[in-house]
Amino acid sequence: MIRVVLPAHLRNLARAGGEVELQVDGEVTQRSIIDALESSYPTLQGTVRDHVTRERRPFVRFFACGEDLSHESPDAPLPEAVASGAEPFLIVGAIAGG
């Protein structure tokens, strides 16, 4: 099982706790995790990535194992620690300002 930590506003939309567990078939990538997340929690469709382009929304970031993966290819394999469920995949709402 893949562990995913959602920001508070997405947890509220999904009516989920602080962390959700997802079954991902095949290779564990950002895309496969988001596909599984949107399949399990349809209310989150379009919140993490655009409906049409399927690209990550501008103020959403992805982290795993202490690394910012936001600009990595969505089809790049994620670290084994995420694939095994030892470490969570974090979806974080970015904040802009100064």
C-alpha positions in Angstrom: 0.0 0.0 0.0 1.2 3.5 -0.8 0.8 6.1 1.9 -0.2 9.6 0.8 -0.4 12.6 3.1 -2.8 15.3 1.9 -3.0 19.0 2.9 -5.9 19.9 5.2 -8.2 21.3 2.5 -7.9 18.2 0.4 -8.4 15.9 3.4 -11.7 17.8 4.1 -12.8 17.4 0.5 -12.0 13.7 0.6 -13.4 13.2 4.1 -10.2 11.4 4.9 -7.8 11.4 7.9 -4.3 12.8 7.8 -3.0 10.0 5.6 -4.7 7.8 3.0 -3.5 4.4 1.8 -3.8 3.5 -1.9 -3.3 0.4 -3.9 -1.2 1.2 -7.0 -0.9 -1.5 -9.7 2.4 -1.5 -11.7 5.2 1.0 -11.3 4.8 3.6 -8.5 5.1 7.0 -10.1 3.5 10.4 -9.4 1.0 9.7 -12.2 0.0 6.3 -10.9 -0.4 7.6 -7.4 -2.6 10.6 -8.5 -4.6 8.2 -10.8 -5.3 5.9 -7.8 -6.0 8.9 -5.5 -8.6 10.3 -8.0 -10.1 6.9 -8.5 -10.5 6.3 -4.8 -11.6 9.9 -3.9 -13.5 11.3 -6.9 -14.1 14.6 -5.1 -10.3 15.2 -5.6 -10.5 15.1 -9.4 -9.1 18.3 -10.8 -7.7 19.5 -7.4 -4.2 18.2 -7.7 -3.8 18.3 -11.5 -5.7 20.0 -14.3 -8.7 18.1 -15.7 -7.6 18.6 -19.3 -3.8 18.7 -19.4 -3.4 16.3 -16.4 -0.5 18.6 -15.3 0.2 19.4 -11.6 -1.5 22.5 -10.5 0.8 25.5 -10.0 0.6 25.7 -6.2 0.7 22.0 -5.5 4.0 20.4 -4.7 5.0 16.7 -4.3 7.6 15.5 -1.8 9.0 12.0 -0.9 12.0 11.0 1.2 12.8 14.6 2.0 13.1 15.5 -1.7 10.9 18.0 -3.8 9.7 15.9 -6.7 7.4 18.5 -8.1 9.4 19.2 -11.3 10.4 15.5 -11.9 8.7 13.6 -14.7 5.3 12.3 -13.6 6.2 8.9 -15.0 9.6 8.6 -13.2 9.7 5.8 -10.7 9.4 7.0 -7.1 11.9 5.8 -4.4 11.6 2.3 -3.2 10.7 3.6 0.3 7.5 5.1 -1.1 6.7 2.1 -3.2 7.0 -0.2 -0.2 5.0 2.1 2.1 7.9 2.8 4.4 7.8 6.5 3.5 4.7 8.6 2.5 4.2 10.5 -0.7 3.3 14.1 0.4 1.1 16.4 -1.5 1.6 19.9 -0.2 -0.1 23.2 -1.0 2.6 25.8 -1.7 2.4 29.3 -0.4 3.5 32.3 -2.4 4.2 35.8 -1.1 6.9 37.8 0.4 
